[in-house]
Amino acid sequence: MNELMPLILFITLFGLLMAGFPVAFTLGGVSIFFGVLTFGFDFFNLLPLRIWGVMSNFVLLAVPLFVFMGVMLEKSGIAEELLETMALLFGRLRGGLAISVVIVGALLAASTGIVGATVVTMGLMSLPTMLKRGYSAELASGVICASGTLGQIIPPSIVLVLLGSILNVPVGDLFIGALIPGLVLVGLYLLWIVIIAIFKPEKAPSMPLEILAQFKGKAMAARIFKAFLPPFALIVTVLGSILAGFASPTEAAAVGALGAIILTALRGKLNFKTLRSVSQETTYLTCMVFIILVGATAFGLVFRGMGGDRSLANFIIGNNLGPHVFLALVMIVVFIAGFFIDFFEICFIIVPVVAPIFVSMGIDLLWLGVLIAINLQTSFLTPPFGFSLFYLKGVAPPEVTTRQIYKGIFPFIIIQLIGLAIVIFFPESATWLPKLVIGK
């Protein structure tokens, strides 16, 4: 019976999550119940020490700072101006508007790292315009959802901060390692848009010439400079300070938060109302993350106390599962879990359980972290519970149906799997740059 307890713990937790109970309290509640059932009330002597060890982790301070930076940039209007300028810049090309959405999504990912804010912002600004210019609803929806989730993998990413903490890998190393895979995904997205524009031009037309005629000469140069300079300066400041070794990710997050405040002030949009709104949203998101983190800590304590890690290790040894077979199994589990639960749950429930096994197998944890981050990106893309799809549907015009959004995102899920396969079969895509920059 004792050997079945870890399995019963998992089944109970996932059953309650599927029933719609909030993860923040379900994770902690189930863990406490099984902890008392297994260890008695002595469990409450162990839990506070584990929670304190997690909450005193200095690296996790980057989470609220990056969230604050992203929300502040969303309120500043920088994203809106950047998208409009990019649309005019690439408007002469078939599919140019979709190309601009992907590039802006990548830039916003590198300056905010918040998927919900990016998808909602681009959905409000670009989806009506794309539909008006003759784009198919499926392609427009797929491009917006996919580019909005780039914040999961392109640093600075909250996912990478959390994975670094769980896997005990320096967050700066993960940021550098995820850079090339993130750019590969951007390139694959752009390639798909170009293919669609060539073979099905009616789905991705160019913008009318009368609109583009207004965008030329000195006015064009001034607008491009004004739209690109603020976010580019912030990206260079945040990522550049990490890559150059001047600042840790936590310190760079503080610099980014201050930079977002300065950019908002320069645009004349920094006031008490904006600051209060940004602070409230940051507090809400940060509290959600850390309550889940506390619950995940309790879950990990109970699971290991029940001998769940030993049972999993015995299962692997008994079935002669090699490192690559076990990696494939974990990747499949993470991908399927992404259909049903958010990346926070996956990050805090699955990763701590499998990480010690990978360590014993000699797997490069930096490479593993990048792989999991790319795979976790699917949790925002895959129906029926892809959060990116919900975000877009919430702001989409009434004529855009859920079926069209699901149909539009399917090619990008395939692209996502191709990107994952590239990193699996070519580990240097994730490890080469950290070795070059840091010498590891």
C-alpha positions in Angstrom: 0.0 0.0 0.0 2.8 2.4 0.9 4.3 2.0 -2.6 0.9 3.1 -4.1 0.7 6.2 -2.0 2.7 8.5 -4.4 0.5 7.3 -7.3 -2.7 8.0 -5.3 -1.2 11.4 -4.4 -0.8 12.2 -8.2 -4.2 10.9 -9.2 -5.9 12.9 -6.4 -4.1 16.1 -7.4 -4.8 15.8 -11.1 -8.4 14.7 -10.5 -9.1 17.8 -8.5 -7.3 20.1 -11.0 -9.4 18.6 -13.8 -12.5 19.2 -11.8 -11.8 22.9 -11.8 -10.4 23.5 -8.3 -7.9 26.4 -8.2 -4.3 25.1 -8.4 -2.9 27.6 -6.0 -4.8 26.0 -3.1 -5.4 22.5 -4.4 -1.6 21.8 -4.6 -1.0 22.9 -1.0 -4.2 21.4 0.4 -3.7 18.0 -1.1 -0.1 17.9 0.0 -0.9 18.9 3.6 -3.7 16.2 3.7 -1.4 13.4 2.5 1.5 14.8 4.6 -0.5 14.5 7.8 -1.8 11.1 6.7 1.7 9.8 6.1 3.8 11.5 8.8 1.2 12.6 11.3 1.4 16.1 12.8 5.2 16.0 12.8 4.8 17.1 9.1 4.1 20.6 10.4 7.6 20.7 11.9 9.2 20.0 8.6 7.1 22.1 6.2 8.0 25.6 7.5 11.7 25.0 7.1 11.3 23.9 3.5 9.1 26.9 2.7 11.5 29.3 4.3 14.4 27.9 2.2 12.4 28.5 -1.0 11.1 32.0 -0.1 14.6 33.2 0.9 15.9 32.3 -2.5 17.3 35.6 -3.9 16.9 34.6 -7.5 13.1 34.4 -7.3 13.1 38.1 -6.6 13.4 38.5 -10.4 9.9 37.2 -10.8 8.0 40.3 -9.5 10.5 42.6 -11.1 10.1 41.1 -14.5 6.3 41.1 -14.1 6.4 44.8 -13.1 8.5 45.6 -16.1 6.2 43.8 -18.5 3.0 45.3 -17.2 4.5 48.8 -17.1 5.5 48.5 -20.8 2.0 47.3 -21.7 0.5 50.4 -20.1 3.0 52.8 -21.7 1.8 52.2 -25.3 5.2 51.3 -26.6 4.0 47.9 -27.9 1.1 49.6 -29.8 3.4 52.1 -31.5 6.0 49.3 -32.3 3.4 47.1 -33.9 1.9 49.9 -36.1 5.3 50.9 -37.3 6.4 47.4 -38.1 3.1 46.8 -40.0 3.8 49.8 -42.3 7.5 48.8 -42.7 6.7 45.3 -44.0 3.4 46.2 -45.5 4.6 46.0 -49.1 5.2 42.3 -48.8 2.6 39.6 -49.0 2.2 38.4 -45.4 4.1 41.5 -44.2 1.5 42.3 -41.5 1.9 38.7 -40.1 5.7 39.0 -40.3 5.5 42.3 -38.3 3.3 40.6 -35.6 5.9 37.8 -35.2 8.9 40.3 -35.0 7.0 42.5 -32.5 6.1 39.4 -30.5 9.7 38.5 -30.3 10.7 42.0 -29.2 8.0 42.1 -26.6 9.1 38.7 -25.4 12.6 40.0 -25.0 11.4 43.1 -23.1 8.4 41.8 -21.0 8.3 38.0 -20.9 4.5 38.0 -20.1 2.5 35.9 -22.4 -1.0 37.1 -21.5 -0.1 40.8 -21.8 1.5 40.2 -25.2 -1.3 38.1 -26.7 -4.0 40.5 -25.5 -2.1 43.6 -26.6 -1.5 42.2 -30.1 -5.0 40.7 -30.3 -6.6 44.1 -29.7 -4.3 46.0 -32.0 -3.5 43.6 -34.9 -6.4 41.1 -35.3 -9.0 43.6 -36.4 -6.5 45.1 -38.8 -5.4 41.8 -40.2 -9.0 40.8 -40.8 -9.7 44.1 -42.5 -6.8 43.7 -44.8 -8.1 40.3 -46.0 -6.1 37.9 -43.9 -7.8 34.6 -43.1 -9.0 34.4 -39.5 -7.1 31.1 -39.0 -3.7 32.5 -40.1 -4.2 35.8 -38.1 -5.2 33.9 -35.0 -2.4 31.4 -35.2 0.3 34.1 -35.8 -0.9 36.2 -32.8 -1.2 33.2 -30.4 2.2 31.7 -31.4 4.2 34.9 -31.4 2.6 35.9 -28.0 4.0 32.7 -26.4 7.6 33.5 -27.4 7.8 35.1 -23.9 8.1 31.6 -22.6 11.5 30.9 -24.2 13.1 34.2 -25.3 14.8 35.7 -22.2 14.1 37.4 -19.9 11.5 34.7 -19.2 9.7 34.0 -15.9 9.6 30.3 -16.9 13.4 30.2 -17.2 13.7 32.0 -13.8 11.5 29.3 -12.1 13.2 26.4 -14.0 16.6 27.7 -12.9 15.5 27.7 -9.3 14.0 24.2 -9.5 16.9 22.6 -11.5 19.6 24.5 -9.5 21.0 26.0 -12.7 22.2 29.6 -12.9 19.3 31.7 -14.4 21.8 33.7 -16.5 23.1 30.5 -18.1 19.5 29.5 -19.0 18.9 32.9 -20.4 21.9 32.6 -22.7 21.2 29.0 -23.6 17.6 29.8 -24.6 18.5 32.7 -26.9 19.4 30.6 -30.0 16.4 28.2 -29.7 14.1 31.1 -29.3 15.4 32.8 -32.4 15.2 29.5 -34.3 11.5 29.4 -33.4 11.0 33.0 -34.7 12.7 32.0 -37.9 10.5 28.9 -38.3 7.4 31.1 -37.7 8.5 33.6 -40.4 9.3 30.8 -42.8 5.8 29.4 -42.5 4.3 32.8 -43.1 6.4 33.2 -46.3 5.3 29.8 -47.5 1.7 30.7 -47.0 2.1 34.0 -48.7 3.7 32.3 -51.8 1.3 29.4 -52.2 -1.9 30.9 -50.8 -1.5 34.7 -51.3 -5.3 35.3 -50.7 -4.7 34.4 -47.1 -1.9 36.9 -46.5 -2.2 39.9 -48.9 -0.1 43.0 -48.9 -1.3 46.3 -47.5 -3.0 48.9 -49.9 -0.5 51.2 -51.6 -2.5 54.4 -50.6 -1.8 53.6 -46.9 1.9 52.8 -47.5 2.3 56.0 -49.5 2.0 58.0 -46.3 5.0 56.2 -44.8 8.1 57.4 -46.6 10.9 60.0 -46.4 12.0 61.7 -43.2 8.7 60.9 -41.5 9.3 57.2 -42.0 12.8 57.4 -40.5 11.7 59.4 -37.5 8.8 57.0 -36.8 11.0 53.9 -37.0 13.6 55.5 -34.7 11.0 56.5 -32.2 9.2 53.1 -32.2 12.4 50.9 -32.1 14.7 52.9 -29.8 12.9 52.5 -26.4 12.3 48.7 -26.5 15.7 48.0 -28.0 17.4 50.1 -25.4 15.6 48.2 -22.7 16.5 44.8 -24.2 20.1 45.8 -24.5 20.2 47.1 -20.9 18.6 44.0 -19.4 20.0 41.2 -21.5 23.3 43.0 -22.2 24.1 43.5 -18.5 23.5 39.7 -18.0 25.5 38.6 -21.0 28.4 41.0 -20.2 28.5 39.8 -16.6 27.8 43.2 -15.1 24.6 42.1 -13.4 22.9 38.9 -12.1 19.4 38.2 -13.6 17.8 39.6 -10.4 19.8 42.8 -10.6 19.1 43.1 -14.3 15.3 42.6 -13.6 15.5 45.6 -11.2 17.3 47.7 -13.9 14.5 46.6 -16.4 11.8 47.6 -14.0 13.4 51.1 -13.5 13.9 51.4 -17.3 10.2 50.6 -17.9 9.2 53.4 -15.4 11.6 55.8 -17.2 10.2 55.0 -20.6 6.7 55.4 -19.5 7.5 58.7 -17.9 9.2 59.9 -21.1 6.0 59.2 -23.0 4.0 61.2 -20.5 2.0 58.3 -19.2 3.4 57.8 -15.7 0.9 58.9 -13.1 -0.5 57.7 -9.9 -3.4 55.8 -11.7 -0.9 53.9 -13.9 1.5 53.1 -11.1 -1.4 51.8 -8.9 -2.8 49.7 -11.7 0.7 48.2 -12.5 1.4 47.6 -8.9 -1.9 45.8 -8.3 -1.5 43.6 -11.3 2.1 42.8 -10.4 1.1 41.9 -6.8 -1.7 39.7 -8.1 0.5 37.7 -10.5 3.4 37.5 -8.0 1.1 36.2 -5.2 -0.3 33.6 -7.6 3.2 32.4 -8.5 4.5 32.2 -4.9 1.4 30.5 -3.5 1.8 27.8 -6.2 5.5 27.6 -5.3 4.7 27.1 -1.6 2.2 24.3 -2.5 4.8 22.8 -4.9 7.3 22.8 -2.0 4.9 20.9 0.2 4.1 18.5 -2.6 7.8 17.8 -3.2 8.3 17.2 0.5 5.4 14.7 0.7 6.3 12.9 -2.5 9.9 12.3 -1.5 8.8 11.4 2.1 6.5 8.7 0.6 9.5 7.4 -1.3 8.0 8.5 -4.7 11.4 9.4 -6.1 12.8 5.9 -5.1 9.7 4.2 -6.7 10.3 6.2 -9.9 14.0 5.3 -10.0 13.2 1.6 -9.4 10.7 1.7 -12.2 13.3 3.2 -14.6 16.0 0.7 -13.5 13.5 -2.3 -13.6 12.4 -1.5 -17.1 16.0 -0.7 -18.3 15.0 2.8 -19.4 18.1 4.6 -20.7 18.6 8.4 -20.5 17.2 9.1 -23.9 14.1 6.9 -23.5 13.4 8.5 -20.1 13.9 12.0 -21.6 11.4 11.1 -24.4 8.9 9.8 -21.9 9.2 13.0 -19.8 8.9 15.3 -22.9 5.7 13.4 -23.9 4.2 13.7 -20.4 5.0 17.5 -20.3 3.5 18.0 -23.8 0.3 16.1 -23.0 0.1 17.8 -19.6 0.2 21.1 -21.5 -3.2 20.2 -23.0 -4.8 20.4 -19.6 -2.8 22.4 -17.1 -0.8 25.7 -16.9 3.0 25.8 -17.1 3.2 26.8 -13.4 1.7 23.4 -12.4 3.9 21.5 -14.8 6.9 23.4 -13.6 6.3 22.8 -10.0 4.7 19.3 -10.0 6.6 17.3 -12.7 10.0 19.0 -12.9 11.1 18.5 -9.3 10.1 14.8 -9.4 12.2 14.0 -12.6 15.2 16.4 -12.0 17.0 14.1 -9.5 16.7 11.2 -12.0 18.2 13.2 -14.8 21.1 14.3 -12.4 21.8 10.6 -11.7 21.8 9.9 -15.4 24.4 12.6 -16.1 22.0 14.7 -18.3 23.1 18.3 -18.9 20.6 20.3 -16.8 21.1 23.5 -18.8 20.1 21.7 -21.9 17.3 20.0 -20.1 16.0 23.4 -18.8 15.9 24.8 -22.3 14.1 21.7 -23.6 11.4 21.9 -20.9 11.0 25.6 -21.5 10.3 25.0 -25.2 8.0 22.2 -24.4 6.2 24.2 -21.7 5.4 26.8 -24.4 3.0 24.3 -25.8 0.9 24.6 -22.6 -0.2 28.0 -23.9 -0.8 26.8 -27.5 -2.5 23.4 -27.3 -6.3 23.0 -27.2 -8.5 22.6 -25.4 -7.1 24.6 -22.5 -4.3 26.6 -24.1 -4.3 29.9 -22.2 -3.1 31.9 -25.2 -6.2 30.7 -27.1 -8.4 31.9 -24.3 -6.6 35.3 -24.1 -7.1 35.8 -27.8 -10.8 34.7 -27.9 -11.5 37.1 -25.1 -10.5 40.1 -27.2 -11.3 38.8 -30.7 -14.1 40.2 -32.8 -17.3 38.1 -32.6 -16.9 36.8 -36.1 -13.7 34.9 -35.1 -14.8 31.5 -33.8 -13.0 29.2 -31.4 -12.8 26.6 -34.1 -10.9 29.1 -36.4 -8.5 29.9 -33.6 -7.9 26.2 -32.9 -7.4 25.5 -36.6 -5.1 28.4 -37.0 -2.8 27.4 -34.2 -2.3 23.8 -35.4 0.6 24.5 -37.9 2.4 26.4 -35.2 2.1 23.5 -32.8 3.9 21.4 -35.5 6.5 24.1 -35.8 6.9 24.1 -32.0 7.6 20.3 -32.1 10.1 20.8 -34.9 11.9 23.4 -32.8 11.9 21.0 -29.9 13.4 18.3 -32.1 16.1 20.6 -33.3 17.3 21.2 -29.7 17.0 17.5 -28.8 19.1 16.3 -31.7 21.5 19.3 -31.7 22.2 20.0 -28.0 24.8 22.6 -29.0 22.0 24.9 -30.1 21.4 25.4 -26.3 24.8 24.8 -24.9 27.2 26.4 -27.4 26.5 30.1 -26.5 26.8 29.6 -22.7 30.1 27.9 -23.2 31.3 30.7 -25.4 30.1 33.5 -23.1 30.7 32.0 -19.7 33.2 29.3 -20.5 31.1 26.5 -19.1 
